[in-house]
Every structure is written in C-alpha cells, then in structure tokens.
Amino acid sequence: MVWHSIMHIYRVFLAVITLLGYRSNVVLTKEWWENANYYQIYPRSFRDSNGDGIGDLNGIAPKLQYLKDIGFTAAWLSPIFKSPMVDFGYDISDFYAIHHEYGTMEDFKALIARAKQVGIRIILDFVPNHTSDECEWFVKSVNREPGYEDFYVWSNGTVDANGRRQPPSNWVSAFRYSAWEWNEKRQQYYLHQFAIKQADLNYRNPLVVAKMKEVMRFWLDIGISGFRIDALPFMFEKGPDANGNFPDEPVIDNVSECPDPDDWCHLNHTYTQDQPESIEMVYQWRELVEQYKKEKGGESPVLLTEAYTTLNNLMLYYGDGQRNGSMVPFNFYLMRSLKNDSTAGDIVNYINDWIKRMPPGVSANWVLGNHDNPRYSTRLGVQRADLFTILLQTLPGNAVTYNGEELGMTDGKVTWEQTVDPQGCNANPSNYENYSRDPCRTPYQWDASKNAGFSTADHTWLPVASNYRTLNALAQLRAPKSHLQMFMKLIRLRQLRSFQDGELKIKAIGDDIIIYSREAPRDELFVIVLNLSGKRLQLNINEHFNMGGQAEVITSSLQSTYHDGDIVDPRTYVAEPYVGVVLVKF
C-alpha cells in the first residue's frame, strides 16, 4: 500500500508540473521518437512474477506505470524470444515465439496492451546476425534442405601439411577461440562470431534478407513500436574466393597489448567487421518501417542500432545523404571514449565531435551504459554518477538509460562460481572479471525486502547486489532528495523548449569544469555546471553566459549542499566537488 500511495502522490505532482509548464512552454510537436527517453529493460533481471528467480513479462507489465511516471517515452526489451539461453537470449531458436521462462505470447500481447494503456511504447531487441544452432533454419541448413543450403556461412576448411583438417581462416570469436566450428553431419565448418551455438546467418543470400524482414513485420503487426538492432558490424564478412577460401585477418601491430592469439583483440578485424553491406542493410530496414507506416498508418516505428565502430561509420548509420538509416545509432563513441580520467576538454570534444559530424535533419543521442558494459556509476565513479546523469539528460536529442542507472545502481559482485555469462566463462578464474558482463546485469533493486523486491525465490539467476537495502527505488521515491528524484526532475526539464530546441553552447574551463547553456529564442536560459574534480572551484558564470545577478538551482547531485529552489550569485558561484548543478536565470 505504501508503494501505491507514493506513486499516486507522485502522479498528481507530475500532472501539476505538466500543467504549469514549469515556468515555460512544453514542446509537443515532434515525432514521438525525437528528443525521447529510451529505457533498456534487461527482462531476466527486471522483475520476477512467479518466484523462479528469473525476471519475466508479467513482472514487467505492472511496472510500466512506474516507468511512465518517471518520464520515459519507450522501453526496449533485451531479447525475449525462444532460446537455449547460451547467451541469455541472444541465441534465438525461434524468432516467432516467446521464451518460456519469460512467459507466453498471450503474456506479451497483454504487456503491449498495458503499455498502450499507460502511454509507453515497447521496442524489441532484434538480433539479425546469427541464430541458435537449435533454430529450425540451422537444422535445415545442416541437412542441405532446398532453400536453406546457404542460409549460414559454411566452408570446407583447409588441410594442413600433415593432412589434418583446419578452419578456413584465423578468424576469432568475440567470445574467444576460433570463429569456425566443424559440423560433423554436414561435413563443413560454420561461422560463429560469438558463442559456438550462435551460427552466423549468410546475408549474401537474399532469402535470409527476406526472412528477417518477415520477422520484423510479424512483430510490428503485434503492436511494437520499433526495434533495437543488435551487433550490426558483424552482419557481413568478406566472402570466400573462387576456391571457397576466406582470407586471414592481420595481427594487431602492437601484439603486447593483446598477446593471446585466442583473444578477439589479437586481430585487426578487417574482413569480419564494418563491411559496407551492413550499413546498406540498415537503409533497407528503414525503408521497411517507412513503408509499414504508409500501409498501416499511425506512428512511425523507430530503429535504434547497436554498433561498436568508428565515428565515421556511426554517422553513416544515420544515412548517406540519399537514403535514411537508423533514427538512433547508439552513440558508443561517447561511451567508449569517456574514461575515469577524461578531462573536461576531452568530454567537450567528444560531444562536439558527434554534433558537428551529424548529417542534417537527424537527432543526437547519448548513451553511457547497457547490459554489456560496467555501469557508469562504477566505471566513472560513484561520487560522479549524478553528474554524468545530468550530462546525459541535458544534452540535445535522445537519451538512453539502462535499467538501474536512474537509481545510481552499481555493478554487483559475481564470483567465479556464480558466473554464467559465456564471455566470462570462456576466460578463467584469475581474469574472468575482466570479461564477464554479469556484474552489470544483477537484479533491479526495487526495495529493501528479500532479493530487493525482485523475486521471492530462494535463489536468483544472478545474486542481488549487496547495497540494495539502502539503494533501491522505494527508498529513493520516499526520500526528499535522491538519485531518482533528481532523474525525474531532469526528464521533466527535457520537455521544455530550451531543452527540446535550444542551442547547445558548451565549453571546458581548465581540466575540471564543464559548463554549457541550453536556451531557445524568447525562452529561459539554463546553465549546467559540472565539476569533475574533488576540489571546490569558484567561477564567474557570467564570463561565459549572462545570468545576471541571480540564478535559481533547479536540481543538483545528491551530495550537493545546494537545494532545489536556492538562489545563488552566478558571479561568485562555487562548483562543489564531483557535483553537477542545473541553474536557470532568475
């Protein structure tokens, strides 16, 4: 009852804030996916409804109102399709079915109905590069059934001087060891750029392209609002020569940086990564969703794309000037460039690089975490977590939040015995923590009850992080000041014209201060000050942005001594250690 009472009070508060417009006009005229807030749900870890220790669809559905109340536009679900769970859903055996641990198709349709009722959109994780080796398509390909002979990447391999069979090239899996696996029944090798049980589809086969487009239309018909598309740089690889041989990839120049030949980083992936056809495929999928809108009417489905690649390629994912691509090519340039010791100047340059390189007519996007990387509160410093949340939510364009970041969740501790991530399991007990993605996937921390309110089970699929009794959603909703309270205020600010349409003017002051403004014509001036350092630093904000003699604190990091509504003098402003503050000209 306490939880529902708190959420009812908060919904009333949000309605009042929306009506008042927070001293400014709210912008409502953009496409739904522009300037949006996307929330990644890792279903296995979000909420368990049936006590088996694994999150599920019926656990997600009742919490959609919570996400809507926070202010999220859409939630994208990591894979929920039928799977042997070797890579926890990224090894799909049936693209048209729901994995039994997560529920049924009826449960998913009920989730969609609830989402529409609440007013939040559901986006599915689309995994086009590979399938499980238990997929019907793979079984048919092994058996060389008509139409499926070349559905996957097959090769006879080579024979060495001693007459022994060898893989067709030196290609290495992202999860370590050879990317080729011998299939005894077919008497050929198949390519798998991830786990052995994740066989790469052959996108040079037009039947594969057509089949995956059928899959996309199937889920759009059920009522989803788009796709987050996984592992795009891997989709195409250089094809074989006339003899069916594949070229070896070159070893990196400085082998000392990655000396183990079984490790993915040991090679330069010139033949298995970032082939131009991968970008072309995204353009085809954009054409598909645009055609779907024309046929069906309603809102445009969105494409969010995952690619750990160069800044040049990320810009091409937006489009090439002739054809459109992804609406939101995830900005991993910022996430991967940003380090614990990055200076203010470094960060400003990363932000400007993205904005200056974007093609005309697209939206920027900002992402700092996901299910494959340490949480940014752990990676960049717990004391600076709010600071980076403020950065993420006050830059122009779209923001992407991984579940738990709004609470300041940190990576959990997962021992070697508890490790289940194949990337960690393929390492060894002495260095598995350098590879395992389990720590950032620990269950969502709802409250201080058993298993953080995630599950009633005696054993959860991953252990709950030990700090859940003090760091949880319920405690933060009750608190007058918390990571979550700050997050909610930031999302409300994003609806104002200065944040929707206002120009970004950003600069670094020395190595430690980032200062920037957001202001739309004839609207209010907001200034954000971020102090990356552990020192108190005084500055005259008016030397950079004219705020006059008084400014109001809108929100600030949890440890700040500033309170919302405080009036400060911009001319003698003190930037507190590791603190971010949003100010408005008074």
C-alpha positions in Angstrom: 0.0 0.0 0.0 2.8 2.4 0.8 4.3 1.9 -2.7 1.0 2.7 -4.4 0.3 5.7 -2.2 3.7 7.1 -3.0 3.2 6.6 -6.8 -0.3 8.1 -6.6 1.0 11.3 -5.0 3.8 11.5 -7.5 1.4 11.1 -10.4 -0.6 14.1 -9.1 2.6 16.0 -8.7 3.6 15.3 -12.3 0.2 16.4 -13.6 0.5 19.7 -11.8 4.1 20.3 -13.1 3.0 19.5 -16.7 0.0 21.9 -16.4 2.2 24.7 -15.1 4.8 24.0 -17.8 7.5 24.7 -15.2 7.7 28.4 -16.0 8.0 27.7 -19.7 6.2 26.2 -22.7 6.2 22.5 -23.3 7.0 21.3 -26.8 4.7 18.5 -28.1 5.0 18.7 -31.9 7.9 16.4 -32.7 7.9 12.8 -33.9 7.5 10.6 -30.8 11.0 9.2 -31.1 12.7 12.6 -31.3 14.2 14.0 -28.1 12.9 10.9 -26.4 13.9 9.0 -23.3 14.5 5.3 -24.0 14.8 2.8 -21.2 16.5 -0.5 -21.6 14.9 -3.4 -19.7 17.0 -6.5 -19.2 14.0 -8.8 -18.7 15.8 -11.5 -16.9 16.8 -9.1 -14.2 13.9 -6.6 -14.0 11.2 -8.3 -12.0 10.2 -11.9 -11.4 6.4 -12.5 -11.1 6.4 -16.3 -10.5 9.1 -16.9 -7.9 11.6 -18.8 -10.1 14.4 -16.3 -9.7 14.2 -15.1 -13.3 12.5 -11.9 -14.5 9.6 -12.2 -16.8 7.0 -10.3 -18.9 4.4 -10.5 -16.2 6.9 -8.9 -13.9 7.5 -6.0 -16.3 3.8 -5.2 -17.0 2.9 -3.8 -13.6 6.0 -1.6 -13.6 5.2 0.2 -16.9 3.3 2.8 -14.9 6.4 3.4 -12.8 8.5 4.0 -15.9 5.9 6.3 -17.4 5.7 8.2 -14.1 9.5 8.7 -14.2 9.0 10.1 -17.7 10.3 7.5 -20.2 9.0 7.5 -23.7 9.7 3.9 -24.6 11.1 0.7 -23.1 13.2 -1.6 -25.2 13.4 -5.2 -24.0 16.6 -7.3 -24.4 15.7 -10.5 -26.3 12.6 -12.4 -25.1 12.5 -14.9 -28.0 12.7 -18.6 -27.6 16.3 -19.5 -26.9 18.5 -22.2 -25.3 19.9 -19.2 -23.3 23.5 -19.9 -24.0 24.0 -16.2 -24.4 20.8 -15.3 -22.5 18.5 -14.7 -25.4 21.0 -13.5 -28.0 21.0 -17.1 -29.3 17.5 -17.3 -30.8 16.0 -20.6 -31.8 12.6 -19.3 -32.9 12.1 -15.6 -33.9 8.3 -16.0 -33.7 8.0 -17.4 -30.2 8.4 -16.1 -26.6 11.0 -17.9 -24.4 9.1 -20.0 -21.8 11.0 -18.5 -18.8 9.7 -15.1 -19.8 6.1 -16.1 -20.4 3.8 -16.7 -23.4 2.7 -14.9 -26.5 -0.5 -14.1 -24.6 1.6 -12.5 -21.8 3.5 -10.4 -24.4 0.2 -9.2 -26.0 -1.1 -8.3 -22.6 2.1 -6.4 -22.0 1.6 -4.5 -25.3 -2.0 -3.7 -24.3 -0.9 -2.5 -20.9 1.8 -0.3 -22.5 -0.7 1.3 -24.8 -3.0 1.9 -21.8 -0.2 3.5 -19.8 1.2 5.5 -22.8 4.6 4.0 -23.1 6.0 2.3 -26.2 7.6 -1.1 -26.4 10.7 -1.8 -28.6 12.0 -5.3 -29.2 15.7 -6.3 -29.4 16.2 -7.7 -33.0 19.2 -10.0 -33.4 19.9 -10.4 -37.1 23.5 -11.5 -37.2 23.0 -15.1 -36.0 20.7 -17.7 -34.7 21.0 -20.6 -32.2 22.2 -23.8 -33.7 18.9 -25.2 -32.4 17.0 -22.9 -34.8 14.9 -24.8 -37.4 16.7 -22.8 -40.1 20.1 -24.1 -39.0 18.9 -27.7 -38.8 17.5 -27.4 -42.3 20.8 -25.9 -43.5 22.8 -28.7 -41.9 20.6 -31.1 -43.9 21.0 -29.0 -47.1 17.2 -28.7 -47.5 16.2 -26.8 -50.6 16.3 -23.0 -49.9 18.4 -23.4 -46.8 21.7 -24.8 -48.2 23.4 -21.4 -47.9 21.4 -19.8 -45.1 24.5 -19.8 -43.0 28.2 -19.2 -43.7 29.7 -22.6 -44.5 33.2 -23.7 -45.6 35.1 -26.9 -46.3 38.1 -25.5 -44.4 41.6 -26.4 -45.4 44.0 -29.3 -44.9 47.5 -28.7 -43.4 50.8 -30.3 -44.4 50.1 -33.2 -42.1 46.8 -33.9 -43.7 44.7 -32.6 -40.8 41.6 -30.6 -41.2 41.9 -26.9 -40.3 39.4 -24.0 -40.1 39.1 -21.9 -43.3 40.8 -18.8 -41.7 42.2 -17.5 -38.5 39.1 -15.6 -37.6 38.4 -15.4 -33.8 35.1 -15.2 -32.0 34.2 -12.2 -29.9 33.9 -14.7 -27.0 37.5 -16.1 -27.7 38.8 -19.0 -29.7 38.2 -19.9 -33.4 35.1 -18.4 -35.0 34.7 -21.6 -37.0 33.1 -24.8 -35.8 33.1 -28.2 -37.5 29.7 -29.8 -38.1 30.0 -33.5 -38.4 26.8 -34.1 -40.2 27.2 -31.6 -42.9 31.0 -32.2 -43.0 31.7 -28.4 -43.1 32.7 -25.6 -40.8 30.2 -22.9 -40.0 31.0 -19.3 -38.9 30.0 -18.1 -35.4 31.4 -14.7 -34.4 30.0 -15.2 -30.9 29.3 -18.4 -29.0 29.7 -21.8 -30.8 25.9 -22.2 -30.6 25.4 -18.9 -32.3 25.7 -19.6 -36.0 26.1 -16.6 -38.3 23.4 -16.1 -41.0 24.6 -15.5 -44.6 23.3 -12.1 -45.6 24.7 -12.5 -49.1 21.8 -14.9 -49.5 18.6 -12.8 -50.5 16.4 -15.5 -48.9 18.0 -14.6 -45.5 17.3 -10.9 -46.0 13.7 -11.6 -46.9 13.2 -13.9 -44.0 14.4 -11.4 -41.5 12.2 -8.7 -43.0 9.3 -11.1 -42.5 10.2 -11.4 -38.8 10.2 -7.6 -38.4 6.8 -7.3 -40.0 5.4 -10.1 -37.7 6.3 -8.2 -34.5 5.2 -4.8 -35.9 1.8 -6.4 -36.6 1.6 -7.4 -32.9 1.9 -3.8 -31.9 5.5 -3.0 -31.0 6.9 0.5 -31.8 10.2 -0.5 -33.3 13.5 -2.4 -32.9 16.8 -2.1 -31.3 19.1 -3.9 -33.7 22.0 -5.9 -32.3 25.6 -6.4 -33.4 25.4 -4.7 -36.8 29.1 -4.6 -37.6 29.2 -8.4 -37.6 26.4 -9.0 -40.1 28.6 -9.2 -43.2 32.0 -10.6 -43.6 34.2 -10.8 -46.7 33.0 -13.6 -48.9 35.1 -16.5 -50.0 37.3 -16.6 -53.1 36.6 -18.8 -56.1 38.0 -21.8 -54.2 35.8 -21.2 -51.2 38.7 -19.9 -49.0 38.5 -17.0 -46.6 41.3 -14.5 -46.0 43.2 -14.5 -42.7 42.9 -11.3 -40.7 46.1 -9.4 -39.8 47.5 -9.5 -36.3 47.5 -6.1 -34.5 50.6 -4.0 -34.7 51.4 -4.0 -31.0 50.9 -7.6 -30.0 51.9 -6.8 -26.4 48.6 -5.1 -26.0 46.8 -8.4 -26.6 49.3 -11.3 -26.8 46.8 -14.2 -26.6 46.0 -15.4 -30.2 42.7 -16.9 -28.9 41.5 -13.5 -27.9 39.4 -11.4 -30.2 41.5 -8.3 -29.7 44.6 -10.1 -31.1 43.5 -9.4 -34.7 42.5 -6.4 -36.8 39.0 -7.4 -38.0 39.3 -6.0 -41.5 37.3 -8.9 -43.0 34.7 -9.6 -40.4 33.7 -6.1 -39.2 32.2 -2.9 -40.7 31.6 -4.2 -44.2 29.7 -1.6 -46.2 26.8 -4.0 -46.8 26.0 -3.9 -43.1 25.1 -0.2 -43.4 23.2 -0.8 -46.6 21.0 -3.3 -44.7 20.1 -0.7 -42.2 18.9 1.5 -45.0 16.7 -1.3 -46.3 15.2 -1.8 -42.8 14.5 2.0 -42.6 12.6 1.7 -45.9 10.7 -1.3 -44.4 9.5 0.7 -41.4 8.6 3.7 -43.5 6.6 1.5 -45.9 5.0 -0.2 -42.9 3.8 3.2 -41.7 2.4 4.1 -45.1 0.5 0.8 -45.3 -0.8 0.7 -41.7 -1.0 4.4 -40.7 -0.3 5.5 -37.2 3.1 6.3 -35.7 6.4 5.6 -37.4 8.3 2.6 -36.0 11.7 3.5 -34.7 15.1 1.9 -35.3 17.8 2.0 -32.7 21.1 0.4 -33.7 24.0 -1.1 -31.8 27.4 -0.8 -33.5 30.8 -0.5 -31.7 32.5 1.1 -34.6 34.2 4.3 -35.8 32.6 7.7 -35.6 32.6 7.8 -39.4 30.6 4.6 -39.6 28.2 5.7 -36.9 27.4 8.8 -38.9 26.7 6.6 -42.0 24.2 4.6 -39.9 22.1 7.8 -39.8 22.1 7.9 -43.6 24.4 8.7 -46.6 22.7 11.9 -47.9 20.5 9.9 -50.3 18.9 7.2 -48.0 17.9 7.3 -44.4 19.1 4.7 -41.8 18.8 4.4 -38.1 16.9 7.1 -36.2 19.1 6.4 -33.2 22.5 4.9 -34.0 23.7 4.5 -30.4 26.4 6.9 -29.5 29.0 4.5 -28.4 31.6 7.0 -29.4 31.0 8.9 -26.2 30.5 5.8 -24.0 33.7 4.2 -25.2 35.8 7.4 -25.2 34.8 8.5 -21.8 37.2 7.3 -19.2 37.6 7.9 -15.5 40.5 10.3 -16.1 38.9 12.1 -19.1 39.3 15.9 -18.7 36.6 18.4 -19.2 38.2 19.3 -22.5 38.2 15.7 -23.6 34.5 15.3 -22.9 33.5 18.6 -24.5 35.4 17.4 -27.6 33.6 14.1 -27.7 30.3 15.9 -27.5 31.2 18.4 -30.2 32.6 15.7 -32.5 29.3 13.9 -32.5 27.1 17.1 -33.0 29.4 18.6 -35.7 29.6 15.3 -37.7 25.8 14.5 -37.7 24.1 14.8 -41.1 21.3 17.4 -41.4 17.9 16.7 -40.1 18.7 14.0 -37.5 18.8 13.9 -33.7 21.8 13.4 -31.5 21.7 10.6 -28.9 23.6 10.0 -25.7 24.2 6.6 -24.0 26.5 5.8 -21.2 25.6 2.3 -20.2 24.0 -1.0 -21.2 23.9 -4.7 -20.4 27.4 -5.3 -22.0 29.4 -2.7 -20.0 30.1 -1.8 -16.4 27.6 0.6 -15.1 28.8 4.2 -15.4 28.5 4.8 -11.6 31.1 2.0 -11.2 33.1 2.9 -14.3 33.3 6.7 -13.8 33.0 6.9 -10.0 30.0 6.5 -7.7 30.5 10.1 -6.4 30.1 11.4 -10.0 27.2 9.2 -11.1 24.6 12.1 -10.7 27.0 14.4 -12.6 27.0 12.2 -15.6 23.3 11.6 -15.4 22.8 15.3 -15.5 25.1 15.4 -18.6 23.2 12.6 -20.3 19.8 14.2 -19.7 20.5 17.8 -20.5 22.3 17.4 -23.9 20.2 17.9 -27.0 18.5 14.9 -28.6 17.7 11.4 -27.4 18.8 9.9 -24.1 19.2 6.1 -23.5 19.1 4.8 -19.9 20.0 1.2 -18.9 17.7 -0.1 -16.1 19.0 0.9 -12.7 21.0 3.9 -13.9 18.2 6.2 -12.7 18.9 4.8 -9.2 22.6 5.1 -9.4 22.9 1.3 -9.2 26.5 0.0 -9.2 27.9 -3.3 -10.5 27.2 -6.3 -8.3 29.7 -8.8 -7.1 29.5 -12.1 -9.0 32.0 -14.8 -8.0 33.6 -17.2 -10.5 31.2 -20.0 -9.2 28.2 -17.7 -9.9 29.4 -16.6 -13.3 27.1 -17.5 -16.2 28.0 -15.1 -18.9 29.7 -17.0 -21.7 32.2 -14.2 -22.2 33.2 -14.6 -18.6 33.0 -18.4 -18.6 35.4 -18.6 -21.6 38.0 -16.8 -19.5 39.5 -18.4 -16.4 39.1 -17.9 -12.6 42.1 -15.5 -12.5 40.8 -13.0 -15.0 37.1 -13.7 -15.6 36.1 -10.3 -14.0 37.8 -8.6 -17.0 35.4 -10.3 -19.4 32.2 -11.1 -17.5 29.1 -8.9 -18.1 27.3 -10.4 -15.2 28.1 -7.6 -12.7 26.1 -5.0 -14.6 23.2 -7.5 -15.0 22.3 -8.1 -11.4 18.6 -7.8 -10.5 16.9 -4.5 -10.3 16.7 -3.1 -6.8 13.0 -2.3 -6.1 13.0 -2.1 -2.3 14.7 -3.4 0.9 12.8 -6.7 1.2 14.1 -10.1 0.3 16.1 -10.1 -3.0 15.5 -6.3 -3.3 11.8 -7.0 -4.2 12.9 -8.6 -7.5 11.9 -12.1 -6.6 10.5 -14.3 -3.8 12.8 -17.2 -4.8 15.5 -18.6 -2.5 18.0 -18.3 -5.4 18.0 -15.7 -8.1 19.7 -16.3 -11.5 22.4 -13.7 -10.5 22.9 -12.5 -7.0 21.4 -9.3 -5.9 23.9 -6.5 -5.3 24.7 -6.2 -1.6 23.8 -2.5 -1.3 20.1 -3.0 -2.2 18.9 -2.3 1.4 19.9 1.4 1.1 20.0 1.8 -2.7 16.5 0.9 -4.1 13.6 2.5 -5.9 11.2 2.7 -3.0 13.7 4.4 -0.7 14.5 6.9 -3.3 10.9 7.7 -4.1 10.3 8.3 -0.4 13.4 10.5 0.1 13.1 14.3 -0.3 16.4 14.2 -2.3 17.7 11.1 -4.2 19.2 10.0 -7.5 15.7 9.1 -8.7 14.1 12.4 -7.6 16.8 14.2 -9.5 16.4 12.0 -12.5 12.7 12.6 -12.7 13.2 16.4 -12.5 15.7 16.2 -15.3 13.3 14.3 -17.6 10.6 16.9 -16.9 13.1 19.7 -17.8 13.7 17.9 -21.1 10.1 18.7 -22.2 10.8 22.5 -22.1 11.5 24.3 -25.3 15.0 25.3 -24.2 16.0 21.6 -23.9 13.9 20.4 -26.8 15.0 23.1 -29.3 17.6 25.2 -27.6 21.1 25.6 -28.9 23.9 23.9 -27.0 26.8 26.1 -26.2 29.4 24.1 -24.3 33.0 24.7 -23.2 35.6 23.4 -20.7 37.1 25.6 -18.0 40.5 24.1 -17.3 40.6 20.3 -16.9 37.8 20.0 -14.3 34.8 22.2 -15.2 32.3 21.6 -18.0 29.8 24.5 -18.4 27.1 24.8 -21.0 23.8 26.5 -21.8 20.5 25.5 -23.2 18.3 28.3 -24.4 15.7 28.6 -27.1 14.8 32.0 -28.6 12.5 34.1 -26.3 12.7 31.4 -23.6 14.6 30.9 -20.4 18.4 30.5 -20.1 19.5 27.3 -18.4 23.2 26.8 -17.5 24.7 23.5 -16.4 27.9 23.3 -14.4 29.7 20.0 -13.9 32.8 19.8 -11.6 34.7 16.6 -12.5 37.2 17.1 -9.7 37.3 16.6 -5.9 38.1 20.3 -5.4 35.8 23.3 -4.7 36.2 25.7 -7.6 34.8 29.2 -7.8 33.9 30.8 -11.1 32.1 33.7 -12.5 29.4 32.1 -14.7 28.7 35.5 -16.3 32.1 35.4 -18.0 30.7 32.6 -20.1 26.9 33.0 -20.1 25.0 36.1 -18.9 22.8 35.0 -16.0 22.8 38.5 -14.4 22.9 38.8 -10.6 20.8 35.8 -9.5 20.2 32.2 -10.7 17.9 29.5 -9.3 19.1 26.0 -8.6 16.7 23.6 -10.5 18.4 20.4 -9.4 21.8 19.1 -8.4 23.8 16.0 -7.5 22.7 14.1 -4.4 25.7 15.1 -2.3 25.4 18.8 -3.2 24.7 21.3 -0.4 22.6 23.3 -2.9 18.9 22.7 -2.6 16.3 22.9 -5.4 15.0 26.5 -5.4 18.1 28.0 -3.8 19.1 31.4 -5.2 22.8 31.8 -6.0 25.0 34.6 -7.3 26.4 33.5 -10.7 29.3 35.9 -10.3 30.7 34.1 -7.3 29.4 30.6 -8.0 31.1 27.7 -6.2 31.3 24.4 -8.0 31.3 21.7 -5.4 33.5 18.5 -5.7 32.0 15.9 -8.1 28.8 17.9 -8.3 26.6 18.8 -11.3 24.0 21.6 -11.0 21.3 22.9 -13.3 20.7 26.6 -13.0 18.1 28.9 -14.6 18.4 32.6 -14.9 16.3 34.2 -12.2 
